[in-house]
Amino acid sequence: METSRQPRPPESRPTTDNVSVLFGVALMLVSGFGFTCSILIASQATRGGIDISTSNVLRYLVAAMLLWAWHAASGITVRIKPRERYAALGLGFAVFLMGAGYLGATQYIPISLAVLIFYTEPFFIIIISRFTEKEPVTIPRLTAICTAFFGLVLALKVGNPNSLPTIGILLAFAAAIGMALFVTVSGLAIRTASPQAVNLHSLAGGTFLFGLFLIVMGKPSGSITCNGLLLLIASGFSLAVGFITFFGGLKRIGPVRASLLMNAEPIFTIIIASILLGERLLPSQLAGAGLVVIGIVLITCLPKAVQREG
């Protein structure tokens, strides 16, 4: 006598899309850590007498050379179609705008304010993505971005911005726009081209512009010691790790999520500085870091269908 078998209920397993998203989030967090280490190491080099322009040229040159060597060793082709190639090389301008604007702003306004203005870039990205990615500007997304931004205000201890040089504020906003353009245009370019090939072309374009800027502005000031050169090489290595993991994460989670996850970078900076320099974190800074984490969790864990509502 045959008995009818009841079908087993499907096991609850993570879907491939969920695993890909979680891996993308992990890559973006590693990217933020890499960028943080690069900036902190480069700042040590500039304190030793190396000017910012020279620092940028050498850091990005090292990063581009390491990325090219990685492509050559792994056998990955760096050739892409002309249209994507020109777009990727054009991203070099965004790379230059980020580096020159961000570090240039710190020469005129407090670093905390420069960082805060720079990380207004998620607001620019969500607006640009409305047209490039057809991503709606929804309440859940704005809530996550505003939560993380308010957390940065607390964590960075931004003081009164009145009576500060306008040039510094404009440079910081220029860096934020450069970052927004970099993220959104990269998201479009990697649809039909290898993410790391686009990465290499954008780094090459940015390095060329940094070098051109150094030549136009005159000879570099200061001297490069052996220790300073080693610091810049280490900074370039961290920069390469940051860009490689950034493009890997961007491919998986898209520009809006990627932009908000980059808010973890200043939190990493505060934590590392407190460990290495012995700085004591205030309760308000810890609360701000918590809000950044909440914003990241909201934009990461909410289903895409919920994020697109509103």
RODO-2510 file (C-alpha; in nm, 4 decimals, decimal comma):
residues 310
     n   res          X          Y          Z
     1     m     0,0000     0,0000     0,0000
     2     e     0,1462     0,3274    -0,1089
     3     t     0,1380     0,6210     0,1216
     4     s     0,1281     0,9726    -0,0078
     5     r     0,4367     1,1655     0,0841
     6     q     0,3894     1,5124     0,2152
     7     p     0,6251     1,7595     0,0536
     8     r     0,8845     1,8913     0,2893
     9     p     0,8651     2,2607     0,3629
    10     p     1,1424     2,4501     0,1927
    11     e     1,4420     2,5089     0,4115
    12     s     1,5096     2,8681     0,4989
    13     r     1,8373     2,9390     0,3309
    14     p     1,9849     3,2741     0,2374
    15     t     1,9256     3,3529    -0,1268
    16     t     2,2118     3,4207    -0,3629
    17     d     2,1096     3,7875    -0,3815
    18     n     2,1224     3,8255    -0,0015
    19     v     2,4647     3,6638     0,0177
    20     s     2,5880     3,8915    -0,2608
    21     v     2,4558     4,1996    -0,0799
    22     l     2,6165     4,0973     0,2504
    23     f     2,9455     4,0339     0,0718
    24     g     2,9144     4,3751    -0,0939
    25     v     2,8568     4,5381     0,2455
    26     a     3,1655     4,3642     0,3837
    27     l     3,3724     4,4839     0,0868
    28     m     3,2543     4,8436     0,1374
    29     l     3,3484     4,8322     0,5060
    30     v     3,6948     4,7009     0,4154
    31     s     3,7133     4,9801     0,1574
    32     g     3,6348     5,2427     0,4198
    33     f     3,9013     5,0960     0,6479
    34     g     4,1543     5,1023     0,3638
    35     f     4,0822     5,4677     0,2828
    36     t     4,1057     5,5527     0,6529
    37     c     4,4474     5,3904     0,6899
    38     s     4,5670     5,5620     0,3718
    39     i     4,4711     5,9078     0,4991
    40     l     4,6166     5,8519     0,8472
    41     i     4,9467     5,7216     0,7080
    42     a     4,9668     6,0049     0,4536
    43     s     4,9087     6,2603     0,7297
    44     q     5,2137     6,1243     0,9099
    45     a     5,4162     6,1746     0,5916
    46     t     5,2999     6,5358     0,5500
    47     r     5,3913     6,6079     0,9098
    48     g     5,7429     6,4978     0,8171
    49     g     5,7693     6,7767     0,5586
    50     i     5,6166     6,6304     0,2407
    51     d     5,3667     6,8671     0,0800
    52     i     5,0120     6,7545     0,0054
    53     s     5,0437     6,7689    -0,3753
    54     t     5,3515     6,5470    -0,3767
    55     s     5,1816     6,3120    -0,1321
    56     n     4,8799     6,2767    -0,3606
    57     v     5,0913     6,2093    -0,6700
    58     l     5,2994     5,9380    -0,5046
    59     r     5,0100     5,7736    -0,3192
    60     y     4,7933     5,7423    -0,6292
    61     l     5,0887     5,6407    -0,8462
    62     v     5,1688     5,3554    -0,6070
    63     a     4,8018     5,2511    -0,5958
    64     a     4,7745     5,2508    -0,9769
    65     m     5,0981     5,0527    -1,0167
    66     l     4,9881     4,7945    -0,7596
    67     l     4,6522     4,7563    -0,9308
    68     w     4,8209     4,7144    -1,2705
    69     a     5,0600     4,4547    -1,1232
    70     w     4,7654     4,2681    -0,9722
    71     h     4,5921     4,2600    -1,3113
    72     a     4,9083     4,1382    -1,4826
    73     a     4,9734     3,8648    -1,2244
    74     s     4,6150     3,7375    -1,2303
    75     g     4,5858     3,7514    -1,6087
    76     i     4,2837     3,9846    -1,5957
    77     t     4,2589     4,2022    -1,9037
    78     v     4,2519     4,5771    -1,8565
    79     r     4,1117     4,6437    -2,2013
    80     i     3,7626     4,7873    -2,2175
    81     k     3,5501     4,9302    -2,4966
    82     p     3,6290     5,2882    -2,6044
    83     r     3,3099     5,4329    -2,4566
    84     e     3,3710     5,2804    -2,1128
    85     r     3,7415     5,3649    -2,1381
    86     y     3,6725     5,7341    -2,1876
    87     a     3,4180     5,7324    -1,9061
    88     a     3,6671     5,5580    -1,6758
    89     l     3,9471     5,8005    -1,7636
    90     g     3,7005     6,0840    -1,7069
    91     l     3,6489     5,9471    -1,3572
    92     g     4,0058     6,0599    -1,2974
    93     f     3,8689     6,4135    -1,2717
    94     a     3,6360     6,3009    -0,9922
    95     v     3,9308     6,1302    -0,8198
    96     f     4,1328     6,4515    -0,8487
    97     l     3,8404     6,6613    -0,7247
    98     m     3,8023     6,4377    -0,4208
    99     g     4,1696     6,4407    -0,3271
   100     a     4,2482     6,8050    -0,4023
   101     g     3,9199     6,9384    -0,2631
   102     y     3,9185     6,7275     0,0530
   103     l     4,2787     6,7883     0,1564
   104     g     4,2687     7,1464     0,0281
   105     a     3,9692     7,2244     0,2484
   106     t     4,1605     7,1171     0,5595
   107     q     4,4062     7,4023     0,4938
   108     y     4,1280     7,6585     0,5555
   109     i     3,8669     7,5039     0,7842
   110     p     3,8763     7,2570     1,0757
   111     i     3,9257     6,8964     0,9679
   112     s     3,6056     6,7875     1,1425
   113     l     3,3991     7,0355     0,9400
   114     a     3,5752     6,9372     0,6153
   115     v     3,4953     6,5704     0,6840
   116     l     3,1325     6,6494     0,7680
   117     i     3,0816     6,8527     0,4474
   118     f     3,2545     6,5825     0,2423
   119     y     3,0128     6,3225     0,3751
   120     t     2,7110     6,5131     0,2524
   121     e     2,7823     6,3156    -0,0669
   122     p     2,5029     6,0580    -0,0007
   123     f     2,2505     6,3391    -0,0481
   124     f     2,4026     6,4268    -0,3870
   125     i     2,4183     6,0604    -0,4841
   126     i     2,0553     5,9887    -0,4036
   127     i     1,9539     6,2861    -0,6215
   128     i     2,1829     6,1899    -0,9121
   129     s     2,0740     5,8252    -0,8886
   130     r     1,7155     5,9393    -0,9290
   131     f     1,8038     6,0103    -1,2921
   132     t     2,0876     5,7666    -1,3665
   133     e     1,9648     5,4549    -1,1838
   134     k     1,5917     5,5383    -1,1704
   135     e     1,6181     5,5050    -0,7921
   136     p     1,3336     5,6903    -0,6151
   137     v     1,4016     5,9371    -0,3336
   138     t     1,2062     5,7624    -0,0572
   139     i     1,1413     5,8241     0,3112
   140     p     1,3249     5,5066     0,4295
   141     r     1,6384     5,6049     0,2367
   142     l     1,6293     5,9671     0,3506
   143     t     1,5748     5,8502     0,7098
   144     a     1,8819     5,6257     0,6939
   145     i     2,0994     5,8979     0,5370
   146     c     1,9846     6,1692     0,7814
   147     t     2,0381     5,9365     1,0788
   148     a     2,3940     5,8605     0,9711
   149     f     2,4651     6,2275     0,8940
   150     f     2,3431     6,3418     1,2375
   151     g     2,5609     6,0708     1,3865
   152     l     2,8620     6,2199     1,2075
   153     v     2,7782     6,5637     1,3501
   154     l     2,7985     6,4194     1,7017
   155     a     3,0993     6,1954     1,6369
   156     l     3,3121     6,4670     1,4750
   157     k     3,2393     6,7335     1,7388
   158     v     3,1885     7,0026     1,4755
   159     g     3,2113     7,3496     1,6235
   160     n     3,0587     7,6800     1,5156
   161     p     3,1198     7,7205     1,1389
   162     n     3,0629     8,0973     1,1401
   163     s     3,3374     8,3306     1,0161
   164     l     3,5241     8,0546     0,8364
   165     p     3,6859     8,1109     0,4957
   166     t     3,4375     8,0481     0,2157
   167     i     3,7089     7,8883     0,0015
   168     g     3,7488     7,6037     0,2510
   169     i     3,3756     7,5292     0,2569
   170     l     3,3574     7,5412    -0,1247
   171     l     3,6536     7,3032    -0,1576
   172     a     3,4891     7,0553     0,0791
   173     f     3,1626     7,0693    -0,1174
   174     a     3,3598     7,0272    -0,4414
   175     a     3,5118     6,7098    -0,2946
   176     a     3,1638     6,5866    -0,1959
   177     i     3,0338     6,6449    -0,5493
   178     g     3,3433     6,4730    -0,6880
   179     m     3,2713     6,1704    -0,4692
   180     a     2,9066     6,1672    -0,5774
   181     l     3,0051     6,1779    -0,9446
   182     f     3,2678     5,9091    -0,8897
   183     v     3,0203     5,6690    -0,7283
   184     t     2,7337     5,7230    -0,9722
   185     v     2,9389     5,7262    -1,2942
   186     s     3,1348     5,4220    -1,1747
   187     g     2,8060     5,2426    -1,1145
   188     l     2,7083     5,3062    -1,4755
   189     a     3,0490     5,2147    -1,6214
   190     i     3,0785     4,8780    -1,4466
   191     r     2,7485     4,7589    -1,5929
   192     t     2,9245     4,6679    -1,9162
   193     a     3,2921     4,6733    -1,8171
   194     s     3,5134     4,4988    -1,5645
   195     p     3,4952     4,6891    -1,2322
   196     q     3,8696     4,6615    -1,1728
   197     a     3,9512     4,7712    -1,5293
   198     v     3,7396     5,0824    -1,4698
   199     n     3,9173     5,1217    -1,1363
   200     l     4,2611     5,1120    -1,3005
   201     h     4,1678     5,3654    -1,5688
   202     s     4,0165     5,6049    -1,3140
   203     l     4,3234     5,5833    -1,0901
   204     a     4,5502     5,6424    -1,3912
   205     g     4,3461     5,9474    -1,4908
   206     g     4,3502     6,0844    -1,1370
   207     t     4,7252     6,0281    -1,0993
   208     f     4,7889     6,2136    -1,4267
   209     l     4,5844     6,5127    -1,3071
   210     f     4,7601     6,5177    -0,9689
   211     g     5,0942     6,5188    -1,1488
   212     l     4,9822     6,7923    -1,3882
   213     f     4,8587     7,0021    -1,0949
   214     l     5,1948     6,9597    -0,9201
   215     i     5,3818     7,0749    -1,2312
   216     v     5,1527     7,3753    -1,2899
   217     m     5,1719     7,4871    -0,9267
   218     g     5,5523     7,4694    -0,9271
   219     k     5,8145     7,2478    -0,7703
   220     p     5,7151     7,0423    -0,4670
   221     s     5,7995     7,1939    -0,1329
   222     g     5,9756     7,0027     0,1393
   223     s     6,1971     6,6975     0,1112
   224     i     6,1216     6,3266     0,0863
   225     t     6,3107     6,1143     0,3358
   226     c     6,3385     5,7365     0,3239
   227     n     6,0869     5,7105     0,6080
   228     g     5,8498     5,9483     0,4315
   229     l     5,8721     5,7468     0,1090
   230     l     5,7951     5,4240     0,2960
   231     l     5,4933     5,5908     0,4558
   232     l     5,3620     5,7023     0,1162
   233     i     5,4108     5,3528    -0,0267
   234     a     5,2140     5,2097     0,2651
   235     s     4,9484     5,4766     0,2117
   236     g     4,9318     5,3878    -0,1587
   237     f     4,8919     5,0185    -0,0725
   238     s     4,6018     5,0995     0,1621
   239     l     4,4541     5,3215    -0,1087
   240     a     4,4726     5,0357    -0,3606
   241     v     4,2945     4,8036    -0,1170
   242     g     4,0294     5,0701    -0,0628
   243     f     3,9614     5,1186    -0,4344
   244     i     3,9672     4,7464    -0,5201
   245     t     3,7152     4,6562    -0,2516
   246     f     3,5095     4,9684    -0,3276
   247     f     3,4500     4,8654    -0,6889
   248     g     3,3796     4,5076    -0,5823
   249     g     3,1195     4,6273    -0,3335
   250     l     2,9678     4,8847    -0,5697
   251     k     2,8999     4,6127    -0,8270
   252     r     2,6955     4,4199    -0,5692
   253     i     2,5002     4,6831    -0,3754
   254     g     2,4692     4,9880    -0,6026
   255     p     2,5609     5,3551    -0,5513
   256     v     2,3024     5,4576    -0,2878
   257     r     2,3910     5,1864    -0,0387
   258     a     2,7613     5,2236    -0,1173
   259     s     2,7571     5,5975    -0,0433
   260     l     2,6006     5,5483     0,2995
   261     l     2,8368     5,2667     0,3919
   262     m     3,1278     5,5006     0,3225
   263     n     3,0098     5,6984     0,6278
   264     a     3,1857     5,4303     0,8290
   265     e     3,5205     5,5773     0,7179
   266     p     3,5298     5,8748     0,9601
   267     i     3,4113     5,6451     1,2383
   268     f     3,7065     5,4161     1,1650
   269     t     3,9313     5,7243     1,1736
   270     i     3,8054     5,8314     1,5161
   271     i     3,8427     5,4819     1,6605
   272     i     4,1937     5,4262     1,5193
   273     a     4,3057     5,7714     1,6327
   274     s     4,1767     5,7011     1,9839
   275     i     4,3732     5,3746     1,9942
   276     l     4,6995     5,5018     1,8453
   277     l     4,6980     5,8528     1,9934
   278     g     4,5268     5,7696     2,3229
   279     e     4,2436     6,0157     2,2621
   280     r     3,9425     5,9625     2,4877
   281     l     3,6097     5,9263     2,3094
   282     l     3,3276     6,1342     2,4567
   283     p     2,9830     5,9829     2,5186
   284     s     2,8434     6,2077     2,2427
   285     q     3,0972     6,0657     1,9975
   286     l     3,0040     5,7097     2,0911
   287     a     2,6361     5,7988     2,0462
   288     g     2,7155     5,9515     1,7069
   289     a     2,9014     5,6394     1,5986
   290     g     2,5986     5,4352     1,7073
   291     l     2,3688     5,6482     1,4903
   292     v     2,5975     5,5958     1,1900
   293     v     2,5756     5,2205     1,2477
   294     i     2,1950     5,2440     1,2732
   295     g     2,1812     5,4338     0,9431
   296     i     2,4004     5,1707     0,7784
   297     v     2,1844     4,8880     0,9145
   298     l     1,8672     5,0595     0,7898
   299     i     1,9955     5,1050     0,4342
   300     t     2,1489     4,7562     0,4305
   301     c     1,8850     4,5381     0,5944
   302     l     1,5630     4,6944     0,4705
   303     p     1,4259     4,5024     0,1719
   304     k     1,4796     4,6850    -0,1571
   305     a     1,1030     4,6894    -0,2142
   306     v     1,0544     4,8795     0,1131
   307     q     1,3338     5,1241     0,0261
   308     r     1,1706     5,2005    -0,3079
   309     e     0,8311     5,2790    -0,1529
   310     g     0,7267     5,6355    -0,0894
***
